[in-house]
Amino acid sequence: MKRIFPLIVVLISLSVIGILFIQMSWINNAIALKHDEFERGVESAMVKVRESLYSKYLMKSGENFFNEESKENKLRNEFAVLGNFTNEELKESIDKALEQNNIKYKYEYGVTNIFRNIIYQSDGFHVSDMHKDHMIELAPKDAIRGRETLFLNIKENKNQVIGEMWWMIVASIVFTCIIILAFALTVRTLLNQKNISEIKSDFINNMTHELKTPLATISLAIDALTNEKVIHDTDKIKLYSGMIKEENKRMNKQVEKILQAARLEKEELKLNLQELDVRQVINKVTDNLALQIQEKNGALNLKLNATNNKIEADDVHFSNIIFNLLDNAMKYSTKAPYIEVETLNTSTGALAIKIKDNGIGMDKETQSRIFERFFRAHTGNLHNVKGFGLGLSYVKAIVDAHDGKIRVESAPGKGSTFTITFPVKES
């Protein structure tokens, strides 16, 4: 997985970049084709202008293409725009030719004689721009009088060209965004799968360790009970039987934690809500943990200053919240634990419970993930921390089920402070 994942990301990245490059090339080519089409249209329009003017000249001269060849040649040789057409007639022929070729841009025009002197022009035509213009000779090559040249300056509007292709460009952008989004989702899914795989491995390792220890103890106790020296010793039988019973309870608790997590995931949690006195619950839980804290030469300080301690909660689950937070405070400490439990009423009238410890603390990344199921914080050289990584995810789920809130403040080496807030019961 470690080798395949980067390869997949690189391949998908190259594919997305390649698709983006092809899309941009396709759009550029489409714009270039539109420009070529425009150029061909202008050239065709200018040819139509010449043919139109020549046809009108023949009609004005009382002749047509079916006249005798000598008369037609004479008219061809004498064909000229100057003196036969007005500026308005010339513009009319240009407008019609451009319309036939579907060219709708603004234009300027000018007509010069053989000496490049302007004989017709539009208001915005500039002689200095003649080298940029499209041009065509209006008179036949063998004409005696004419040899006039039409210059046509059409200002191609790039925005209009793009506007005509808007649906293709929009579709290209939309599909490209879809591809990028799909790529991002794929990478995210791969990262999640990688994370889940690591969590699963950690969970299996933790579960194996947690269940292996009591099983080994039970196995040793059973072997001892079958020993001839022990089988007749009532005190030792009681001792080993008690060990088996305690280890069995321990395994049941671990299994219950896993089942509890499964129920939370399936949203099968049922709360037995009742009025609770938070002060009494905290005192009860801390009394049960007092011996464990004393064994570690630790201290527990209670500051239960809240004036309104009544909330509606499930007694069992709420007690588990306090127990899990206190248990973590003891476990994640390299020295004698000092735990401070404080209750107070917030400005909004809610009940806040703060549990502060002097443990190893957490960095920002760990803080953002501690409420994830099966996640366990790295403890450095502290190897005696046991568990499945279910405690805080369970706490978060129960707090949310009671419409409460939980947050953590911590820094590496400076301990942690968990604050849970519950709405108080109205009097």
N, C-alpha and C positions, 0 to 999 in steps of 0.2 A: 504493500500500500504506500509506503514511504517513497518508493521509486516511481510507481505508476502515477500517483497523484500529480506531482510536478510535471510529468510528461503530458498528462491529459490537459492540464492548464495551459502549457506551452502550445500544444497542438490546436486547442480551441482558440487561443489568442491569435495565433498565426492565421487561422481560418477567418476569424472576424476581421482582422486587418486586411486580409486578401479580399474579402467581400466588400469592405469599405472602399478599397482601391478600385475594384472593378466597377462599383456603383458610381464613383466619381468619374472614372474614365468613360463610362456609358453616358453620363449626363453631359460631359464635355463633347463627346462625339455627336450626341444628339443636337447640341447647340451648334456645332460646326456644320452638321448636315442642314440645319435650318438656315444658316448663313449662306451655304452654297446654293440652296434652293432660292434664297432671296436674290443672289447674284444672277442666277439663270433667269429668274423672273424679270429682273431689270433689263437684261439683255434682250429678252423676248419682247418686252414692252417697247423698247426703243426701235426694234425692227418693225413692230406694228405701227409705231408713230410714223416711220418713214413710208411704209406702205399706205397708211391712211392718208397722209398728205399728198402722196403721188396720185392716189385714186381720186381725191378731191380736185387735184389740179387738172386731171384728165376730164372730169365732169365739168369743171368750170370752163374748160377749153372746148367743150362740145364734143369731146371724143371719148372713147372707151377702149378696153383691151381688144375689142373685136374689129377695130378700124384697120385700114390698110397699113401694111408694115412701114411704108414710107412716111405716112402721117405720124404713126406712133414714134418712130425714130426721131422725127423732127421735134415732137413734143418732149421726148426724153432728153434730147440735147439742150432744149431751152428751159427745162424744169428748174424753177427757183422758188424758194419760199418768199423771199423779199419781193414785194409788189403784188403777190398773189394771195397772201394770207395776212390776217391781222394777228396781233398778239393774243387776243382772246380766242381766235380759232386755233391757234397753235396750242394754247393751254388746254382747250377742250379736247384736242386729239391726244395730248399727253395723259389727261385725266382718264379718258376712256381706256387707253392702252394699259395704264397701271391697274385700273379696276378689273380689267379682263384677266390680269395676272395676279389678282388678289394681293396687291401691294397697297397698303393703306397708310404709309408713312408720309410725313411732310416732305416736300421737295422744293428745290429751286432749279430754274433752267435758264439757259442762254443759247443763242444761236449766233455763230460767227460766220463771216464770209471767208473767202480764200486767203485774205490777208490777216485773219484772226481779229478782225474788228467786230464788235458786238453790234448786231442788227436787231435782235429781239432779246428780251431778258425779263425775268420776274423781278419783283421788288427786292428780294433778299439775295439775289445772285451777286457773287463777288468774283471778279476776274482772277484774283490771287488764288482762288480755290479750284481753278480749272484743271490743274494737274491731278486733283483728287477725284474729279468727276468721271462719271461714265460718259462715253462719247460715241457718236456714230455719224457718218457722213450721210446727209439727207439726199443729196443729188447723186445720180449714177456717175460712174467714173468717167464716162465719155461726155458728160454734160459740158456745154460751152459756157453758159452764164452762171450756173449755180456754184457748185463745189462748196456748199454750206455745211456746217457741222453743228450738230445738236449736243450740248453739254447738259447732263442731268445730274444734279447733286441731291441724292436721297439720304436723309439722316436716319440710318437704321437704329431703331430703339431696342437696345439690349434687354431692357426691362420688359418690353412688350413680347420679345422673343421668348424670354423666360416665362412670361405670363401665359403664352400659348401652350407652354409645356408644363403648366403648374401641376396638373393632375399626376403627371409622370414623376415630377420632382417630389411632390408630397408623398406619393406612394412609395418612392424609393426611400425617403426619410423615415416613413412609418415602419416599413419592413426592416430597415437597418436598425431602428430603435428596438424592434421586436427581437431581432437577432442578438443585440447587445444585452437586452433584458434577459433573454433566454440563457445567454452565456453567464450573466451574473447569477441567475438562479441556479444554474448548473454548478458553478463554483461554490455557491453557498451550500447547495445540497451535498456536494462532495465534502466540504468542510464539516458539515453537520454529521455526515456519515462517518467521517474520520473521528470526530469527537465522540460520537456514540460508540464506535468500536473501542476507543480507548477507555471510555467510561465502563463499557461492558467488561472489558478485561480487568479493570481495577475492581469492579464490583465482584466479579467471580473470585479474584484473588482474596479480597477482603472477606467475602462470605466463606470461602474455604478455610481461611485462617480462623474466623470467628466460630465456625462449627467444628473445626478440627480439634481445637483446644478442649472444649467440654467433652467431646467424644473420647479423646485420649484419656482424660481424667476418669470418665465413667469406665472405660476399658480397664484401666489400672485398678480402680476400686472393685470391679467385678472379679478380677484376677486375685485380688487380696482376699475377697470374701470366700473364695474357693480354696484358699490356703488352709491346710490342716491346723496350723497354729492359730489362725484367726477364727475359724468356724465355731470354736467353742468359747471364744472371748466375746461376751455380750457387749462390752464397751466399744471394742473395735468394730463389731458389726454395726452398732449404732452410728459410729463415726463414719464408716464407709457408706452406709446407707444414706446418711445425711448428705455426704458429698455427692452421691448419685442424684439425690433429690434436688440439690441446689444447682448442679450442672444441668439437670433436665429443665429446671425453671429458666435457666439462662438461655438454653437453646430455644425454648418456647417463646421467650421475649424477642429473640432475634428473628424467629420465623414470623411472629406477630408484626414486627416492624415491616417486614417485606410485604406481608398481606395488607397491612395498613396503607403502604405506599401504592399498592395495586388498586385498592378501593378508592384512594384519592384520585388516581389517574382516571378511573372510570366514573368519577363523580358520584360514587355511591355512598358518600359520607352522610350520615344522619346525625344531627345534633339534638341532644336532649337539653334544650334551653331552660334555665332556671335562674332565679336570682342568686347571685354569689357575692360574698364579701371577699374582695380581693385580698385584704389584709390577712384574713384567716387562712386563705388558700396558700399565700406566700409563707406564712409562719409554719404551716403544716409541711410544705415541701422542704423548707430550709431545715426543719427539725430532723427530717429523714436523712438529709445530707450532712448533718452536723458531724457525725462520726468520720465520714470520708474526708471532710475538710480538716478535721483534727489530725487524722493520720498523716496528712501532707503538711502538717504544721502551718496550715493556712488560717485565714480569718474571714468572717462574714459580718458585714456591717449593714444593718437594716435602717433605712430612713423612710418609714411609711408615713409620710406627712399629708397625704391626700385627705381632704375633708369628706369627699363623697367617694366611697369605695365600692358602691353597688353597681354591678353590671349584670346583663343577661348573657349567660354563657353556659356551655357544657362543662360540668364539673371535671370530668375525666380528661377531656382534651385540653381544657385550660390549665389544669395541673401539669399535664405533659409539656405544655409550652414552657412553663416556668422551670420544670425539671430539666428539659433539654438545654435551655440557655445556661442554667447553672452548671450542668454537667459539662458542657463545652468550655465554660470558663475555667473549670478545674483541669480538664484534659489538656487544653492548649496553654500550658504554663510550664516553664522550665524551672521555676522557683516556687517557693511557698506561695500558694494562691491567695490573693486578697480580692474579695468580691464585695461589691457594694450594690445593694438593691434599694432603689428609691421609687416612691410613688408620689405623684402630684397631679393636681387638676390644672389643665391648660386653660388659656384665656377663652377658648371656645367651649369650655365646660367638659371636655373629654377627660378620660383618665389615662395618664401616661405612666408606664412602668419602665424604669431604666435599670439595666443590669450591666455594671461596669466591672472589668477585670484588669489584671496587670499581666496578661498573657503575652504571647509572641506577636500579636497584632497581625494585620493583613495589609497588603498593598492594594492599590485601586483595582487592578485586574481581578484579584481574588474577591474583593468586595462585590464586584459586579456579577459574580457567578456563585456565591455561596448558597443562594437559595435554589440553585438548580438541583434536580434529583440526581443522586449518586456522586455529586461533585464533592471532592475532599481537598481542603487546602494543603499546599505543600508545607511540611513542618520542619524542613531542614534536617538537623541531626536528631530530631525528636521522633523516635521510632515506637514509642509505647502508646500512641494514639490509635485506638481501635474504633471500628464502626463501619457502616455501609455507606455513609454519606447521605443518609436519609433524614437525619434529625432536623436540619434547618429548612429543608424543603417541606417537611411535615409542619414545622412551626409556621412557615409562610402560608401554607394552605389553610391551616386552622384559623390563623389571624384573619385572612381574607374571608373565610366562611362566617366569621363573626362581624364582618363589615369594619374590621380594624385596619391598622396600618403598622408596618414595621420598617425600620431603617437602621443602618449601622454606621458608626463612626469609628475609624481605626487608622493606625499607622504602624508599620513594622517596628517591633520592639517596644511599643508604647501601649499595648493592650487594646481592648475593644469595648465599645459601649453600644449595646442593643437597646433601642427604644421602641416599645410597642404601645399603641394607642387604641383605646376602645371607647365607644360611646357609653356614657353612664346611663343607668336606669333612671327614668324620670320618677320623682317622688309622687 
